[in-house]
Amino acid sequence: MTAPEITFVPLAPEHLELLHGWLQQPHVREFWDDGHRTREQVQSHYFDPARDVLAFVVSLNDRPAGYLQTFRVSTDSEYRQWRSPRGETWGLDLLLGAAADTGQGHGPQIIRASMKLWQRQCSHLGRLLIDPDVRNVRVVRVYQKAGFSGVGGLASAGAVLRILACNP
């Protein structure tokens, strides 16, 4: 199987319906549960210009397939203990919108592509962090295949998160 072309397009207002639909999918809600958000709530949260997150629609061969958000891990972040001693630390979150795209090997490919993108965007990148729910064993394996390794755990909002890091 040929690897798909992976592109990242900054999240824009025209992506609202797409993102809202993805957030309602059972396979997404299982571990990325934002509640029963209306379109207006999704717009207010994900498209808030004051939000300190860089967000992208991920496409596979020009077909929108997922959502990726990145955020700088600051010194007052709950993730501060896993910050790199050298360079900036950024967190990543990824969802694949269609259940049919899961289990196809796209996850590690997207994560690796996003790591390359972030290395180009952030010349002082020291570390990337990902925080899947420990119950999401499948996605933990995906991140490990992409080069992340476990560095700790964190209880947050009723879940236990496995903190994985990669030093690109």
LUMTOR-985496 format. One line per field, with one value per atom (N, C-alpha, C): residue in three letters; residue number from 1; atom name; x, y negated, z negated. Coordinates in nm, 2 decimals. Atoms other than C-alpha are relative to their C-alpha. Layout:
rest = [ala_...];
nr = [NUM_...];
atom = [CA_...];
x = [X_...];
y = [Y_...];
z = [Z_...];
***
This chain:
rest = [met_met_met_thr_thr_thr_ala_ala_ala_pro_pro_pro_glu_glu_glu_ile_ile_ile_thr_thr_thr_phe_phe_phe_val_val_val_pro_pro_pro_leu_leu_leu_ala_ala_ala_pro_pro_pro_glu_glu_glu_his_his_his_leu_leu_leu_glu_glu_glu_leu_leu_leu_leu_leu_leu_his_his_his_gly_gly_gly_trp_trp_trp_leu_leu_leu_gln_gln_gln_gln_gln_gln_pro_pro_pro_his_his_his_val_val_val_arg_arg_arg_glu_glu_glu_phe_phe_phe_trp_trp_trp_asp_asp_asp_asp_asp_asp_gly_gly_gly_his_his_his_arg_arg_arg_thr_thr_thr_arg_arg_arg_glu_glu_glu_gln_gln_gln_val_val_val_gln_gln_gln_ser_ser_ser_his_his_his_tyr_tyr_tyr_phe_phe_phe_asp_asp_asp_pro_pro_pro_ala_ala_ala_arg_arg_arg_asp_asp_asp_val_val_val_leu_leu_leu_ala_ala_ala_phe_phe_phe_val_val_val_val_val_val_ser_ser_ser_leu_leu_leu_asn_asn_asn_asp_asp_asp_arg_arg_arg_pro_pro_pro_ala_ala_ala_gly_gly_gly_tyr_tyr_tyr_leu_leu_leu_gln_gln_gln_thr_thr_thr_phe_phe_phe_arg_arg_arg_val_val_val_ser_ser_ser_thr_thr_thr_asp_asp_asp_ser_ser_ser_glu_glu_glu_tyr_tyr_tyr_arg_arg_arg_gln_gln_gln_trp_trp_trp_arg_arg_arg_ser_ser_ser_pro_pro_pro_arg_arg_arg_gly_gly_gly_glu_glu_glu_thr_thr_thr_trp_trp_trp_gly_gly_gly_leu_leu_leu_asp_asp_asp_leu_leu_leu_leu_leu_leu_leu_leu_leu_gly_gly_gly_ala_ala_ala_ala_ala_ala_ala_ala_ala_asp_asp_asp_thr_thr_thr_gly_gly_gly_gln_gln_gln_gly_gly_gly_his_his_his_gly_gly_gly_pro_pro_pro_gln_gln_gln_ile_ile_ile_ile_ile_ile_arg_arg_arg_ala_ala_ala_ser_ser_ser_met_met_met_lys_lys_lys_leu_leu_leu_trp_trp_trp_gln_gln_gln_arg_arg_arg_gln_gln_gln_cys_cys_cys_ser_ser_ser_his_his_his_leu_leu_leu_gly_gly_gly_arg_arg_arg_leu_leu_leu_leu_leu_leu_ile_ile_ile_asp_asp_asp_pro_pro_pro_asp_asp_asp_val_val_val_arg_arg_arg_asn_asn_asn_val_val_val_arg_arg_arg_val_val_val_val_val_val_arg_arg_arg_val_val_val_tyr_tyr_tyr_gln_gln_gln_lys_lys_lys_ala_ala_ala_gly_gly_gly_phe_phe_phe_ser_ser_ser_gly_gly_gly_val_val_val_gly_gly_gly_gly_gly_gly_leu_leu_leu_ala_ala_ala_ser_ser_ser_ala_ala_ala_gly_gly_gly_ala_ala_ala_val_val_val_leu_leu_leu_arg_arg_arg_ile_ile_ile_leu_leu_leu_ala_ala_ala_cys_cys_cys_asn_asn_asn_pro_pro_pro];
nr = [1_1_1_2_2_2_3_3_3_4_4_4_5_5_5_6_6_6_7_7_7_8_8_8_9_9_9_10_10_10_11_11_11_12_12_12_13_13_13_14_14_14_15_15_15_16_16_16_17_17_17_18_18_18_19_19_19_20_20_20_21_21_21_22_22_22_23_23_23_24_24_24_25_25_25_26_26_26_27_27_27_28_28_28_29_29_29_30_30_30_31_31_31_32_32_32_33_33_33_34_34_34_35_35_35_36_36_36_37_37_37_38_38_38_39_39_39_40_40_40_41_41_41_42_42_42_43_43_43_44_44_44_45_45_45_46_46_46_47_47_47_48_48_48_49_49_49_50_50_50_51_51_51_52_52_52_53_53_53_54_54_54_55_55_55_56_56_56_57_57_57_58_58_58_59_59_59_60_60_60_61_61_61_62_62_62_63_63_63_64_64_64_65_65_65_66_66_66_67_67_67_68_68_68_69_69_69_70_70_70_71_71_71_72_72_72_73_73_73_74_74_74_75_75_75_76_76_76_77_77_77_78_78_78_79_79_79_80_80_80_81_81_81_82_82_82_83_83_83_84_84_84_85_85_85_86_86_86_87_87_87_88_88_88_89_89_89_90_90_90_91_91_91_92_92_92_93_93_93_94_94_94_95_95_95_96_96_96_97_97_97_98_98_98_99_99_99_100_100_100_101_101_101_102_102_102_103_103_103_104_104_104_105_105_105_106_106_106_107_107_107_108_108_108_109_109_109_110_110_110_111_111_111_112_112_112_113_113_113_114_114_114_115_115_115_116_116_116_117_117_117_118_118_118_119_119_119_120_120_120_121_121_121_122_122_122_123_123_123_124_124_124_125_125_125_126_126_126_127_127_127_128_128_128_129_129_129_130_130_130_131_131_131_132_132_132_133_133_133_134_134_134_135_135_135_136_136_136_137_137_137_138_138_138_139_139_139_140_140_140_141_141_141_142_142_142_143_143_143_144_144_144_145_145_145_146_146_146_147_147_147_148_148_148_149_149_149_150_150_150_151_151_151_152_152_152_153_153_153_154_154_154_155_155_155_156_156_156_157_157_157_158_158_158_159_159_159_160_160_160_161_161_161_162_162_162_163_163_163_164_164_164_165_165_165_166_166_166_167_167_167_168_168_168];
atom = [N_CA_C_N_CA_C_N_CA_C_N_CA_C_N_CA_C_N_CA_C_N_CA_C_N_CA_C_N_CA_C_N_CA_C_N_CA_C_N_CA_C_N_CA_C_N_CA_C_N_CA_C_N_CA_C_N_CA_C_N_CA_C_N_CA_C_N_CA_C_N_CA_C_N_CA_C_N_CA_C_N_CA_C_N_CA_C_N_CA_C_N_CA_C_N_CA_C_N_CA_C_N_CA_C_N_CA_C_N_CA_C_N_CA_C_N_CA_C_N_CA_C_N_CA_C_N_CA_C_N_CA_C_N_CA_C_N_CA_C_N_CA_C_N_CA_C_N_CA_C_N_CA_C_N_CA_C_N_CA_C_N_CA_C_N_CA_C_N_CA_C_N_CA_C_N_CA_C_N_CA_C_N_CA_C_N_CA_C_N_CA_C_N_CA_C_N_CA_C_N_CA_C_N_CA_C_N_CA_C_N_CA_C_N_CA_C_N_CA_C_N_CA_C_N_CA_C_N_CA_C_N_CA_C_N_CA_C_N_CA_C_N_CA_C_N_CA_C_N_CA_C_N_CA_C_N_CA_C_N_CA_C_N_CA_C_N_CA_C_N_CA_C_N_CA_C_N_CA_C_N_CA_C_N_CA_C_N_CA_C_N_CA_C_N_CA_C_N_CA_C_N_CA_C_N_CA_C_N_CA_C_N_CA_C_N_CA_C_N_CA_C_N_CA_C_N_CA_C_N_CA_C_N_CA_C_N_CA_C_N_CA_C_N_CA_C_N_CA_C_N_CA_C_N_CA_C_N_CA_C_N_CA_C_N_CA_C_N_CA_C_N_CA_C_N_CA_C_N_CA_C_N_CA_C_N_CA_C_N_CA_C_N_CA_C_N_CA_C_N_CA_C_N_CA_C_N_CA_C_N_CA_C_N_CA_C_N_CA_C_N_CA_C_N_CA_C_N_CA_C_N_CA_C_N_CA_C_N_CA_C_N_CA_C_N_CA_C_N_CA_C_N_CA_C_N_CA_C_N_CA_C_N_CA_C_N_CA_C_N_CA_C_N_CA_C_N_CA_C_N_CA_C_N_CA_C_N_CA_C_N_CA_C_N_CA_C_N_CA_C_N_CA_C_N_CA_C_N_CA_C_N_CA_C_N_CA_C_N_CA_C_N_CA_C_N_CA_C_N_CA_C_N_CA_C_N_CA_C_N_CA_C_N_CA_C_N_CA_C_N_CA_C_N_CA_C_N_CA_C_N_CA_C_N_CA_C_N_CA_C_N_CA_C_N_CA_C_N_CA_C_N_CA_C_N_CA_C];
x = [0.08_0.00_0.09_-0.07_0.13_-0.04_0.03_0.15_-0.07_0.08_-0.10_0.08_-0.05_0.00_-0.07_0.06_-0.06_0.03_-0.01_-0.13_-0.07_0.06_-0.22_-0.04_0.06_-0.45_-0.05_0.04_-0.50_-0.16_0.14_-0.85_-0.06_0.06_-1.08_-0.15_0.15_-1.45_-0.07_0.07_-1.54_0.01_-0.02_-1.43_-0.10_0.09_-1.70_-0.09_0.09_-1.95_0.08_-0.08_-1.67_0.05_-0.05_-1.52_-0.12_0.11_-1.86_-0.04_0.04_-1.95_0.10_-0.10_-1.62_-0.01_0.01_-1.67_-0.12_0.12_-2.00_0.01_-0.02_-1.86_0.03_-0.02_-1.87_0.15_-0.14_-1.51_0.09_-0.07_-1.40_-0.04_0.06_-1.63_0.05_-0.04_-1.50_0.12_-0.11_-1.17_0.02_-0.01_-1.22_-0.14_0.14_-1.56_-0.01_0.03_-1.64_-0.14_0.15_-2.00_-0.08_0.09_-2.30_0.00_-0.01_-2.18_-0.08_0.07_-2.39_0.10_-0.09_-2.24_0.05_-0.04_-2.24_0.10_-0.10_-2.05_0.13_-0.13_-1.79_0.06_-0.06_-1.75_0.06_-0.04_-1.72_0.13_-0.12_-1.46_0.12_-0.11_-1.25_0.05_-0.03_-1.26_0.02_-0.02_-1.20_0.14_-0.13_-0.92_0.09_-0.08_-0.80_0.05_-0.04_-0.75_0.15_-0.14_-0.38_0.04_-0.01_-0.39_0.01_-0.01_-0.28_-0.07_0.09_-0.53_0.00_0.00_-0.53_-0.10_0.07_-0.74_0.10_-0.10_-0.54_-0.07_0.06_-0.60_0.09_-0.07_-0.50_-0.04_0.03_-0.47_-0.11_0.09_-0.66_-0.14_0.13_-0.95_0.01_-0.01_-1.01_-0.03_0.00_-0.95_0.01_-0.02_-0.88_0.03_-0.03_-0.80_0.12_-0.12_-0.47_0.01_-0.02_-0.41_0.13_-0.13_-0.08_-0.01_-0.01_-0.01_0.13_-0.13_0.30_-0.02_0.00_0.37_0.08_-0.07_0.44_0.04_-0.05_0.60_-0.11_0.11_0.26_-0.10_0.08_0.11_0.00_0.00_0.00_0.10_-0.10_0.25_0.14_-0.13_0.54_0.11_-0.11_0.73_0.06_-0.05_0.78_0.06_-0.06_0.91_0.15_-0.14_1.24_0.09_-0.10_1.54_0.06_-0.05_1.64_-0.10_0.09_1.42_-0.15_0.14_1.04_-0.06_0.08_0.79_-0.14_0.13_0.47_-0.08_0.09_0.17_-0.08_0.08_-0.02_-0.12_0.12_-0.37_-0.05_0.04_-0.50_-0.13_0.11_-0.83_-0.02_0.04_-0.93_-0.15_0.14_-1.28_-0.09_0.08_-1.40_0.05_-0.04_-1.40_0.08_-0.07_-1.29_0.14_-0.14_-0.96_0.08_-0.07_-0.87_0.05_-0.05_-0.66_0.06_-0.06_-0.52_0.14_-0.14_-0.18_0.02_-0.01_-0.26_0.05_-0.04_-0.20_0.14_-0.14_0.17_0.06_-0.04_0.21_-0.03_0.04_0.02_0.08_-0.08_0.21_0.14_-0.14_0.55_0.00_0.01_0.44_-0.02_0.02_0.32_0.13_-0.13_0.66_0.09_-0.09_0.84_-0.05_0.06_0.60_0.04_-0.03_0.66_0.15_-0.15_1.04_0.03_-0.02_1.02_-0.06_0.06_0.78_0.06_-0.05_0.96_0.15_-0.14_1.34_0.06_-0.05_1.38_-0.08_0.08_1.17_0.09_-0.07_1.30_-0.07_0.08_1.02_-0.15_0.14_0.67_-0.06_0.07_0.42_-0.14_0.14_0.10_-0.05_0.06_-0.14_-0.13_0.12_-0.38_-0.05_0.06_-0.61_0.06_-0.07_-0.44_-0.09_0.09_-0.75_0.01_0.00_-0.69_0.14_-0.12_-0.42_0.04_-0.03_-0.45_0.07_-0.07_-0.36_0.13_-0.13_-0.08_0.10_-0.09_0.07_0.03_-0.02_0.02_0.11_-0.10_0.22_0.14_-0.13_0.49_0.06_-0.05_0.52_0.05_-0.05_0.57_0.12_-0.12_0.86_-0.01_0.02_0.71_0.02_-0.02_0.79_-0.06_0.07_0.62_0.10_-0.08_0.75_-0.08_0.07_0.47_-0.15_0.15_0.10_-0.05_0.07_-0.15_-0.15_0.15_-0.50_-0.05_0.06_-0.71_-0.14_0.14_-1.09_-0.06_0.06_-1.18_0.07_-0.07_-0.93_0.15_-0.15_-0.57_0.06_-0.07_-0.35_0.14_-0.13_-0.04_0.08_-0.08_0.22_0.11_-0.10_0.44_0.07_-0.09_0.73_0.09_-0.09_0.94_0.09_-0.10_1.26_0.05_-0.03_1.27_0.15];
y = [0.12_0.00_-0.12_0.12_-0.34_-0.10_0.10_-0.60_-0.12_0.11_-0.88_-0.13_0.13_-1.24_-0.06_0.06_-1.41_-0.15_0.14_-1.78_-0.06_0.07_-2.02_-0.14_0.13_-2.32_-0.06_0.06_-2.57_0.00_-0.01_-2.53_-0.14_0.12_-2.79_0.01_-0.01_-2.88_0.10_-0.10_-2.67_0.14_-0.14_-2.36_0.03_-0.02_-2.41_0.13_-0.12_-2.15_0.13_-0.12_-1.90_0.04_-0.03_-1.93_0.03_-0.04_-1.93_0.14_-0.14_-1.61_0.10_-0.10_-1.44_0.01_0.00_-1.54_0.08_-0.08_-1.35_0.15_-0.14_-1.02_0.08_-0.08_-0.74_0.03_-0.04_-0.64_-0.12_0.12_-1.00_-0.03_0.03_-1.06_0.09_-0.10_-0.75_-0.06_0.05_-0.93_-0.15_0.15_-1.29_-0.05_0.03_-1.36_-0.15_0.14_-1.73_-0.02_0.01_-1.66_-0.01_0.01_-1.70_-0.15_0.13_-2.02_-0.03_0.05_-2.22_-0.06_0.06_-2.37_-0.14_0.12_-2.70_0.01_-0.03_-2.55_0.04_-0.04_-2.39_-0.13_0.13_-2.73_-0.08_0.09_-2.92_0.06_-0.06_-2.67_0.01_-0.03_-2.56_-0.12_0.12_-2.89_-0.13_0.12_-3.13_-0.05_0.06_-3.36_-0.02_0.01_-3.39_0.13_-0.13_-3.02_0.02_-0.02_-2.94_0.13_-0.13_-2.65_-0.02_0.01_-2.61_0.13_-0.12_-2.38_0.01_-0.03_-2.21_0.11_-0.11_-1.99_0.08_-0.09_-1.69_0.07_-0.06_-1.56_0.11_-0.11_-1.23_0.00_0.01_-1.26_-0.10_0.12_-1.59_0.03_-0.03_-1.43_-0.03_0.02_-1.58_0.12_-0.13_-1.30_-0.02_0.02_-1.45_-0.14_0.13_-1.73_0.02_0.00_-1.81_-0.14_0.12_-2.07_0.01_0.00_-2.18_-0.12_0.11_-2.40_0.00_0.01_-2.53_0.04_-0.04_-2.37_-0.10_0.11_-2.67_0.05_-0.03_-2.68_0.02_-0.02_-2.69_0.10_-0.10_-2.41_0.12_-0.13_-2.08_0.10_-0.09_-1.92_-0.05_0.07_-2.14_0.09_-0.09_-1.86_0.08_-0.08_-1.69_-0.10_0.10_-2.01_0.04_-0.02_-1.98_-0.10_0.09_-2.13_-0.10_0.07_-2.26_-0.02_0.02_-2.42_0.00_0.01_-2.46_0.14_-0.12_-2.18_-0.03_0.02_-2.15_0.13_-0.11_-1.92_0.02_-0.03_-1.75_0.08_-0.08_-1.61_0.03_-0.04_-1.42_0.09_-0.09_-1.27_0.03_-0.04_-1.08_0.00_0.03_-1.18_0.12_-0.12_-0.86_0.12_-0.13_-0.53_0.09_-0.08_-0.37_-0.04_0.04_-0.56_0.05_-0.05_-0.41_0.15_-0.13_-0.09_0.02_-0.01_-0.17_-0.04_0.04_-0.28_-0.15_0.14_-0.65_-0.08_0.07_-0.75_-0.03_0.03_-0.70_-0.09_0.08_-0.85_-0.15_0.14_-1.16_-0.06_0.05_-1.20_-0.03_0.02_-1.16_-0.13_0.12_-1.42_-0.13_0.12_-1.66_-0.03_0.03_-1.62_-0.07_0.07_-1.72_-0.14_0.13_-2.01_-0.09_0.08_-2.12_-0.04_0.02_-2.09_-0.12_0.11_-2.33_-0.13_0.12_-2.57_-0.06_0.04_-2.58_0.04_-0.03_-2.61_0.04_-0.03_-2.58_0.12_-0.11_-2.26_0.10_-0.09_-2.04_0.13_-0.12_-1.80_-0.02_0.00_-1.70_0.10_-0.09_-1.55_0.03_-0.05_-1.35_0.06_-0.05_-1.25_0.08_-0.08_-0.97_0.06_-0.07_-0.81_0.13_-0.13_-0.50_0.11_-0.10_-0.30_0.02_-0.01_-0.38_0.06_-0.08_-0.11_-0.01_0.00_-0.12_-0.13_0.13_-0.49_-0.01_0.00_-0.45_0.07_-0.08_-0.19_-0.08_0.08_-0.43_-0.10_0.10_-0.70_0.06_-0.06_-0.46_0.04_-0.03_-0.35_-0.12_0.13_-0.72_-0.05_0.04_-0.74_-0.06_0.05_-0.85_0.11_-0.10_-0.68_-0.06_0.04_-0.69_-0.07_0.07_-0.95_-0.02_0.02_-0.96_0.01_0.00_-0.98_-0.12_0.11_-1.24_0.03_-0.01_-1.23_-0.13_0.13_-1.49_0.03_0.00_-1.54_0.14_-0.14_-1.19_0.11_-0.10_-1.01_0.00_-0.01_-0.89_-0.01_0.03_-1.02_0.06_-0.04_-0.85_-0.10_0.11_-1.11_0.07_-0.05_-1.02_-0.12_0.11_-1.23_0.05_-0.02_-1.25_-0.12_0.11_-1.46_0.01_-0.01_-1.52_-0.04];
z = [0.00_0.00_0.00_0.00_0.09_-0.11_0.10_-0.18_0.06_-0.05_-0.14_-0.01_0.01_-0.08_-0.12_0.13_-0.42_0.01_0.00_-0.43_-0.12_0.11_-0.71_0.04_-0.04_-0.65_-0.13_0.12_-0.93_-0.01_0.02_-1.08_0.03_-0.04_-0.93_-0.01_0.01_-0.96_0.09_-0.09_-0.66_-0.04_0.06_-0.86_-0.11_0.11_-1.12_0.01_-0.01_-0.99_0.00_0.00_-0.93_-0.14_0.13_-1.27_-0.10_0.08_-1.44_0.02_-0.03_-1.26_-0.06_0.05_-1.36_-0.15_0.15_-1.73_-0.05_0.04_-1.73_0.03_-0.04_-1.60_-0.13_0.12_-1.86_-0.03_0.02_-1.80_-0.05_0.05_-1.86_-0.14_0.13_-2.16_-0.11_0.11_-2.34_-0.08_0.07_-2.42_0.02_-0.02_-2.30_-0.02_0.02_-2.46_-0.05_0.03_-2.45_-0.04_0.03_-2.55_0.12_-0.11_-2.33_0.05_-0.04_-2.17_0.12_-0.12_-1.93_0.09_-0.10_-1.62_-0.06_0.06_-1.81_-0.11_0.11_-2.11_0.06_-0.07_-1.87_0.05_-0.05_-1.70_-0.11_0.11_-2.02_-0.06_0.06_-2.16_0.10_-0.09_-1.86_0.09_-0.09_-1.66_-0.08_0.08_-1.95_0.03_-0.03_-1.84_-0.12_0.12_-2.20_-0.05_0.04_-2.23_0.04_-0.02_-2.27_0.06_-0.06_-2.03_0.15_-0.14_-1.67_0.05_-0.04_-1.49_0.15_-0.15_-1.15_0.03_-0.05_-0.94_0.08_-0.06_-0.83_0.12_-0.11_-0.48_0.05_-0.06_-0.32_0.14_-0.14_0.05_0.03_-0.02_0.04_-0.05_0.06_-0.15_-0.15_0.15_-0.50_-0.08_0.07_-0.74_-0.16_0.14_-1.08_-0.05_0.06_-1.32_-0.09_0.08_-1.48_-0.07_0.07_-1.75_-0.07_0.07_-1.90_-0.09_0.10_-2.20_-0.07_0.07_-2.37_-0.14_0.14_-2.71_-0.07_0.07_-2.93_-0.14_0.13_-3.27_-0.11_0.09_-3.44_0.05_-0.05_-3.24_-0.09_0.07_-3.40_0.05_-0.06_-3.17_-0.02_0.02_-3.29_-0.04_0.05_-3.46_0.12_-0.12_-3.11_0.10_-0.10_-2.94_0.02_-0.04_-2.76_-0.07_0.06_-2.94_0.10_-0.11_-2.60_0.10_-0.11_-2.35_-0.05_0.03_-2.34_0.00_0.01_-2.43_0.05_-0.05_-2.24_-0.02_0.02_-2.30_0.13_-0.12_-2.02_-0.04_0.01_-2.00_0.14_-0.13_-1.70_-0.01_-0.02_-1.60_0.15_-0.13_-1.29_0.01_0.00_-1.19_0.04_-0.05_-1.01_-0.06_0.06_-1.18_0.10_-0.10_-0.85_0.02_-0.01_-0.87_-0.11_0.11_-1.20_0.03_-0.02_-1.20_0.14_-0.13_-0.86_0.01_0.00_-0.96_0.02_-0.03_-0.90_-0.13_0.12_-1.27_-0.01_0.01_-1.28_0.11_-0.11_-0.94_-0.02_0.03_-1.04_-0.11_0.11_-1.36_0.05_-0.05_-1.19_0.09_-0.09_-0.92_-0.09_0.09_-1.20_-0.07_0.06_-1.37_0.09_-0.10_-1.05_0.02_-0.01_-1.01_-0.12_0.11_-1.36_-0.02_0.00_-1.33_0.09_-0.09_-1.03_-0.06_0.06_-1.22_-0.12_0.13_-1.55_0.00_-0.01_-1.51_-0.14_0.13_-1.89_-0.06_0.05_-1.92_-0.08_0.08_-2.20_-0.03_0.03_-2.27_0.04_-0.02_-2.17_-0.10_0.10_-2.42_0.06_-0.03_-2.36_-0.13_0.13_-2.64_0.02_-0.02_-2.54_-0.14_0.11_-2.79_-0.01_0.01_-2.93_0.05_-0.05_-2.83_0.15_-0.15_-2.47_0.05_-0.02_-2.43_0.15_-0.14_-2.05_0.04_-0.04_-2.02_-0.06_0.07_-2.27_0.09_-0.09_-2.03_0.12_-0.12_-1.74_-0.03_0.03_-1.91_-0.02_0.02_-2.01_0.14_-0.14_-1.64_0.06_-0.06_-1.56_-0.07_0.07_-1.80_-0.14_0.14_-2.13_-0.10_0.11_-2.46_-0.13_0.12_-2.80_-0.09_0.10_-3.05_-0.13_0.13_-3.31_0.02_0.00_-3.39_-0.07_0.06_-3.49_-0.01_0.02_-3.64_0.04_-0.05_-3.46_0.05_-0.04_-3.43_0.00_0.02_-3.55_0.08_-0.08_-3.32_-0.05_0.02_-3.36_0.13_-0.13_-3.08_-0.01_-0.01_-2.97_0.08_-0.06_-2.89_0.08_-0.09_-2.59_0.06_-0.06_-2.46_0.11_-0.11_-2.16_0.01_-0.02_-2.12_0.14_-0.14_-1.75_0.04];
***
